[in-house]
Amino acid sequence: MLIAFGDKLIFTVFVIALVFAMRNFLKEAEVFSPDNVLGYIGEISRFHRIQGSRGLVEAAEYLMKELERAGVRAELIEDVYDGKKWHLTLASPIAWDLVYGEVEIEGEKLTTTKTPLLVMAHSPPGRAEGEVLHIERDEYWEKAEGKIVLVGQKWYENYRKANEAGAKAFIAYRKGTGSAFPYIGLFLTKKDLEWAKIPAVAFSEKLAGRIIGKLKKGESIRIKIEVDTAISGEQKLPMVFARVGKPPYLLFTAHLCHPTPGANDNASGSAMLVELARLLSELYREDFRIGFAFLWVPEHLGTQAFVATLKDFEDYYAVINLDMVGGSEDRSSSTIMVIRTPLSRFSIISGLLEYFIGLANSQGESFGGSPLPKMKIKSYPYEMGSDHDVFNIFGVPAVMPITWPDRFYHSSEDTIEKISKDSLEIIGKAVLATAISLAKADKGELERFVRAFAMKYLGELGMEHELEIGEKLVMKGLARDSKFLGLEIGHPFEFEPWIRWEKKGLVSARSVRQIDREKGEELAKLMEDRKFMVLLHELLMLGEILPEELAYRALEEEYGKFDKEKLEKALEILETLGWISQ
């Protein structure tokens, strides 16, 4: 008994030593400067970074200069926006620039000088004057001819209806924006320009509410709209890319696009990426087990353009996507979310990131002496909505730290004054510590962490569901981690795959509409529930590695019950288009 106790004591001391060794990586990350990030945010947010615009190109050129100043060698990879080209499964929007926009309503004049978000991104030019019709129900479209229509949802679909109904102009608003002007993009293609003719503007919820209130009282509201935009043959699609060290690479990415100011979304992620590139280029050593890569792209479209150029995905171990990392100055209103890799792409990158975010997120002490959190944090199973999606689809595990909710999201009020320095510091240091630990943690130390996180992850799944396939997928993910990091853990289970993903990339109802409008509308109805998008994409990823029955079972182990018939209908649509085969 004494010997057993002694062995247990030695083991406990060993584990404690390993824990403290991991914590030391956060100390090394103290060099991260949130003040530097704030400076970059201020500069990036000056550019009106609409996809297909000159402002986006200018923002990329600014990044190139800043990286050169920081001693980071980067290259500017260029594709095109021309309204015709397909970047895998996503159609390019038109090359478009805002020149000027103006709205006159009841003696008040609104202009793009105050906020360029007044004009909807990719709106055709045009002038219109007429009475406002608020579209409350579908039957209202019968009265839309010769009117200026006001719409609060499904803007692209309703913009098309407005054109087809003979409306003079289109006004969009979004609930929850208050007095801010919302960012709403039409992302029109050349094919869309065959029917898209009328100018489109965006109003604040407050202004739209005032108009709607008067219309309900029976008053007539007349508006004069002037939109001057330039639609050209093509514009550069810029991708800024840099690498430090040798493969395999941990890739950091952030989307550069969105309108000015767009401070949190996503000048914050783009700015943090500059600081990380600067620091990791200085910290890199030849004995690191991984190198680092950095990518700034237009959201989704640019990522798909980038992965289309990659010849060897084996050079890339994992991805950390930085999107909306600026939180909120009001800590109570925002949560740091860690979006884990999907079960089909399980990796310890999720565990390391949430571990270091937890360590970095502390201030003061509880009554028992334990650290208290600065901000709310929570880890979530895989969710979609940013560039991590594309990398997961192509087999590279990708995670995302993001702050949500943000009441200034996609609006003219997303300014640098709203950015939380605490959020930048917590996420920035945690991401840097994750990179350093992957690069140089002791093998035994890293393997201990891997086992602990795998047990935690499976334990969380097992609390809700009986696990059968999940354990095997975790072991398969750990085997991939081991291959890249030189570990000895996991097992590469091999199954007979059910699905061949012939046309790989994000599945978008809008893209499907470009090919087959009827099937696109059908898919859009299925995708009205955002969770359905996650389920569909994860099912496709699972189907690439598992038989049909096991893929559905794994999906249920990960997310719980779902509507299998809806998923089968979506698969049928994709198979008809030739995007998948079973």
Secondary structure, 3 states (H helix, E strand, C coil): CHHHHHHHHHHHHHHHHHHHHHHHHHHHHHHCCHHHHHHHHHHHCCCCECCCCHHHHHHHHHHHHHHHHCCCCEEEEEEEECCCCEECCEECCCEEEEEEEEEEECCEEEECCCCHHHECECCCCEEEEEEEEECCCHHHHHHCCCCEEEECCCHHHHHHHHHHCCCCEEEECCCCCCCCCECCECCCCCCHHHCCCCCEEECCHHHHHHHHHHHHCCCCCEEEEEEEEEEECCEEEEEEEEEECCCCEEEEEEECCECCCCHHHHHHHHHHHHHHHHHHHHHCCCCCCCEEEEEEECCCHHHHHHHCCCCCHHHEEEEEECCCCCCCCCHHHCEEEEECCCHHHCCCHHHHHHHHHHHHCCEEECCCCCEECCCEEEEECCCCCCCHHHHHHCCCCEEEEEEECCCCCCECCCCHHHCCHHHHHHHHHHHHHHHHHHHHCCHHHHHHHHHHHHHHHHHHHHHHCCCCCHHHHHHHHHHHHHHHHCCCCCCCCCCCCCCEECCCCCCCHHHHHHHCHHHHHHHHHHCCCHHHHHHHHHHHHHHCCCCHHHHHHHHHHHHCCCCHHHHHHHHHHHHHHCCEEC
